Amino acid sequence: MKYGLIGEKLGHSFSKVIHEKIADYTYELREVPKDGLDRFMKERDFLGINVTVPYKSAVIPYLDYIDPFAEKIGAVNTVVNRDGKLYGYNTDFGGLKSLTERAEFDYKGKKVLILGSGGTSRTAKAVAESLGAGEIVTISRSGEVNYENVYEVYSDADFIINTTPVGMYPDMDGCPIDLGRFTRLSGVTDVVYNPLKTRICLSAEAQGIRNTNGLYMLVCQAVLACSLFTGEELDTEKVTDEIYKELLKEKQNIVLIGMPGSGKSTIGKALAERLGREFADTDEIITARYGNIPDIFAEKGEKYFRDAEAQAVKGVSKLNGMVIATGGGAVLRKENVDALRQNGKLFFLNRPLEDIIPTDDRPLSSDYEALKKRFEERYDIYVSSADKEIYVDGNVDNAVSRILESL
């Protein structure tokens, strides 16, 4: 390959999309097993590569030259082949520093905890040092400060940086640490970018703590790497901002919540067609797997249906760039809302009850009185779960336009 990314597992990566937005070259994702790294590096059959977990330190012995700053950090994520000689750099540093400054996290004199002990952890330490952190502590499973005793000795930390893969696609349920046990956190950074909101970021958000994921860092380091690959000097901030906004818009799901009959499926399909996106309906997923929904309620009960619904929501929430319509009661379980928020922006389609026609295929709202009761029970949940409330007047085009405007 000419340009690309090497790592052990790359199913989560957005790097190909990013690089091919930056420059006119093909960028390849190459999964390299641990026993294949030696051969790959010795063959040197590339012009430029990025390096990710778990090889950011492992590639160093193969280099003919290492940038002094990358050598000091002890991690390389960019390697350039110049006339058969390999040159190693660390563009993660510039990416993480730019992300931290963009989030307006002031580390000066503050206590910063870094979760993880790999190459990205060393980069995070260098960034924290460069921004004047007062105390920097690395947390690892077997270190002096670990995930068992950290709450006893560092519950007063000001900032946390997660450099572990915990919570990364496809295992998106994990959270590396309990933020509720820290007493004065000002900010949380997670270098994971897929999903767009990891569990640690959702936890921070729920507690009113400022937080950011690693997507901006990923784009920025890619822009810096591209300059090294091509020798072309780029306006790093300008190009990073443009691609970050474009990528976020492409990758973020649009999720529709609201009462049965509010138009989620109809509006969702029209929205997906307008945007050229794929459409998914969690009720349709359930029907395809388990059969007719009224029959599920009648034969298996509501709990069985809600369990099936949770599985459908969890699966579709892992996807990117989708339009998703949910069942009317999907928001009743917090786990569903959290899953949908990891990659999605939630829109509550609020249609007047008098415009919703009860039907027999909606077990919990088959007549007007039942519909009214469900609405009263769920309204506050819809509002609190949504990023935006959209008034639905029965005109599909109007609803689609309102959603697009809010995006």
N, C-alpha and C positions, 0 to 999 in steps of 0.2 A: 504493500500500500504506500501511497505518497504521504497522506496526512491522516491522523486518526487518534483514537483513544485506546489505551490498553488497560485492562483490569481483570480481575477474576470473574466478576459478575457485573454485567452492564445493562440488564433489562430495564433499569430505572433511568437510564441516561437521556438527557436532552441535548447532549453535546453536538451530535451530528446536525441537528436542526439549527443550533446556534452558529456553528462555524460556517455552515453553508449560507447563512444570512449575512455573515460578516464579509466573506471573500468568495471569489470565484474558483473554488476547488472542491473536489469530492472528499468528504471526511468519513472515515470508516470506523465503526465500533468493532474492536477485536478483543474477544474474550480469550485471555491467555491463562492456562492452568499453571499452577506453581511450578510444576516440573517442566513447563515449556518456556519459562521466562529466559533461561540461560541461552537457549537456542535462538529465540527471537532477538535478543539484544546483540548476540554475536553476529548474526546474519546482517544486521544493520540495514534491512531492506525497507527503508522509509526515509522521507525527507524531514518530517517533523511529527512528533507524537506528544499527546498529553498522557499523563500517568495517574491512575487513581488506585484506590484501595485494592490490594494490600502492598503495592509495589513502589511507593514514593521514596522509600529508603533503599529498597532492594536494587533499584536500578543504578545507584550511585557508583558501585565498583566497576561498571561497564563504561563509565564516562572518561573521555580524554581531557575534558575540562569541566569544572563546575564553578558556577558563579559564586564568588566569595560569600554573598549573602545567603544563597541556598545552602552552601556548605555549613555556614554557621547555624542555620536552622536545622539542618540534618534531614531535609526532605526536598525532593525534586518532583515537579509535576509537569515539566515541559522539557523535552529533549529535541534538539535540532541537529540534523546530520549535515555537516558542511565538509564536502569533499572526503567523505569517509570517516571523519572524526566526529565524535558525539559531544555536544555541549549541553550541559544541564542547567536549568533555571527553576526558580520558584515564583510563578505568577499568582499562586494562591494568596500570597502575602498581600499583593496589591488589591486583589479582589476582596479579601476579608477586611482589609483596612478601609476600602471605599464603602463597603456595606456598613461597617460600624459607624463611619462618619455620616453616611446617609441617614442612618437610624437615629443620629444625634445622641449616641451613647457616650457620655463623658467619663472615661476611665481614670482620669487624672486623680491620683491619690486614693483610688477606690480598691476594694477587694474583689478580685475576679476569680471565679472558679471555672476551670476548664475540664470538661468531662471527656475522658479518653486519653490514650497515651501514644497514639500513632503519629504518622507524619503530619496530619492536619492539626493535631494537638500542638505539635512543636511550632507550626506556623501561627496558630492562635496565640501562643505564648509570646512570640516575637511581635505580633501586632499589639497585644496588650502592653508589652514593654515600651514599644514605640509611642504609644498614646499615654504614657505616664502612669500606668496602674501602680498603686501603692503596694499591693500584695497580690501575687499570682499563685494559685494552688492548682495542681493537676490531680484530678480524681480518677483512679483506676481501680479495677476489681481487686488487684493484689498489692496496691501501693500502701504506703504508710497512712495516707488519707484515702479512704475507700468509700464505697456506697453504703456501708454499714455505720461508720463513725462520723461521716461528714456533717450530719445534722447536729451532732454534739459539739463539734469544734468550729464549724463554719456556718452556722445558721444565720449569721449576720452578714453574709456575702451581699455585695451590691449588684454584681452582674454574673450571669452564667453563660458560658459558651459550650454548646454541645457539639463535639466533633466525632461522636460515635455514630454508627449506622442504625442505632435503635430508633424504630419508628419509620424507617425508610421503606418505600415500596419494595416488595409486595406485603411485607409484614408491618402494616401501618398502625397496628393497635398498641405498639410498645411505647413506653415513656421512660426515659432513663433515670429520672429522679422525681421526687415528690416536692413540687414547688411550694406546697402549702406549709412546709416545715421551715421555710426561710422567712425571716421577719422583716427584712428591709430591701428586698430586691427592687432594683430600678429598671432592669432590662434583661431580656433573654434572647440569645442568638442561637439558632440551630442551623448548622451548615447544610443539613439535609434540605433538598429542594423538591423532592418528589416523595410524598404529596406536598402540595403548596402550603398546607398548614399541618404540621406534625402534631402529635398529641401533646408534646411539651409546649408548643406554641398555643394550642387551644387552651391548655391549662393556664398559661400566663394570661391569655386574653380574658378568661373567665374571672381571674383575680385582679383584673385591671392593671396588669403589668405589661409595659411596652415590650413588643417582641418582633422578631424578624426571622425569616427563613433564609436559605442559602442561594436563592435563585439569582439575586443581583450579583452576589459574589461569583457564581458560576459564569454568568455572562461577562463580567468584568475581567476575570482571569482568562477567559477565552479570547477576548479582544487583545489583551496583552500578549498572549501566546501567538495569536495570528500575526502580530507585528514581528515577533521573533521568527516565525516560519517564513514570512515573505520579505522581510526587510523593509516593509512599508510602514512609515510612521502614521498611526491613526490618532484621531481625536478621541482618546479613550473614554472620557466622560460622556461626550455627545453620542458616540456609537453605542456605548453600554446602555444609556438611558433609552435610546430609540428601540434597541432590540429587546431590552427587558420589558418595556411596555407592550410591545408587539407579541412577545412570547407569552406573557401573563394573560393577555386577552385570548390567545389561541388555546392555551392549556386549561383555563378556568372553566369549569362546568357551569351551566345555567340551570338552576334547580327550581322547579315550580312546586309550591305547596299550597294547600287550601282545601276547602270543602269539596266533597263529591259533587260534581255538576258545576263547578266553578269555571270549567273550561281548560283545565290543565293539559289534557291530552290534545285537544284541538289547537290551542294556542301554542303548545310545545311543538307540534308537528309543523305548524306554519313558521314558527321561529327558526326551527332547524333547517327548513327549506330555504328561508331567507338568508341564513348564514352559511349554508352549505355544510352543516354539521350532521352528525348521527343523532338519532332520537331514541330514547329508551323510556319505557313506561313500566314502573315497578309492578303495577297490577297485571300487566301483560306478561311479565316475566313469571310472576306467581302462577298465573293461569296456565302458561305453557308447561310449567314444572309439576303442578299439583292438581290442575283441573279448575272447574268453574268455582268462582269465589263464593257465591251463595251456598253451594254444596259443601264447600270447606267449612263454612260457619255452621251449617246444619249438622254435618256429620262429625266434625272434629273439634268444633268450638273456636271461640275467638283467640284464645292463647296460641293454639296451633297455627292459626292464620298469622298472628303477630310475629311468631317465631320465623315463619316462612318469609314474611315481609322483611324482617331484619336481615335475613340472609340475602335477599334480593337487593336491598339497599346497600349492604356492605360490598357486594360484588360490583355493582354499577358505580359506586362511589370511588373505586380505585381507578376508573378510566379518566381520561383527560379530553377536554374539548367537546363535551357532550351537552345536549339538552335533555334534561331528565324530568319527567312528570312522576310525582309520587302519589300514593294513595292518600285519601283524606285523613286517615289516622296514623300515618307514618311518623308524625311529629310527637306522638304520645310517648314514644320511647326516646329518651335522651341519647342513647347510643346511636340511633338513626340520625338524629340531627347532627351529632358530632361527626359521624362518618360522612354525611353529605357536605359538611362545612370544610372537610379536609381539602377537597379539590373544587368546591363549588361556592357560588354566590346564590343565596336563597331569596326567592321572590314569592311573597304571599299574594295570591290572586284573590282579591276580596270582591266577590260578586254579591249583590243584594239577594237576600233569601227569597224575596218574592219572584226573582228571575230564575231561581233554580227549581227544576222540575223533579220531584221525588220519583224514583223508579224501583222496581222490584229487585233489580240486580245489585242494589246497595243495601246490604243486610241491616246496617245500623241507621239508615236514613231513608227508609222506604215510603214514609209519608211525611207530611209537612211538620207535624208536631215532633216527630223523631228528628227531623232535619234541624228544626229550631233548637231542640235540646242539645244536639251535637255541636251546633255552632256556638251556643253559649258556653259549653264545656271547653271548647277548643280555641276560642278566639284569642285569648291572652297568650296561649302557647304559640299560635301562628305568628302573632306580632313579635313575641320575644325571640322566636327562632329565625325570623326573616331579616335579611339585610335591607330589604326594600318592600314596601307594600304597594301593590299595583291595583288601582280600581278597575274593575271589569264591567263594562257597560253592555256587553253582549256583542260588541263589534270586535272581531278577531284582529283586524288590522290595527285598530286603535291600541289594543293591549300589546301587540307585538312592538308597535312604535314606542310605547311607554317604556317597555323593557329595554329596548335598544338605546333609548335616550339616557336611561339611568346607567347604562354600561359605559 
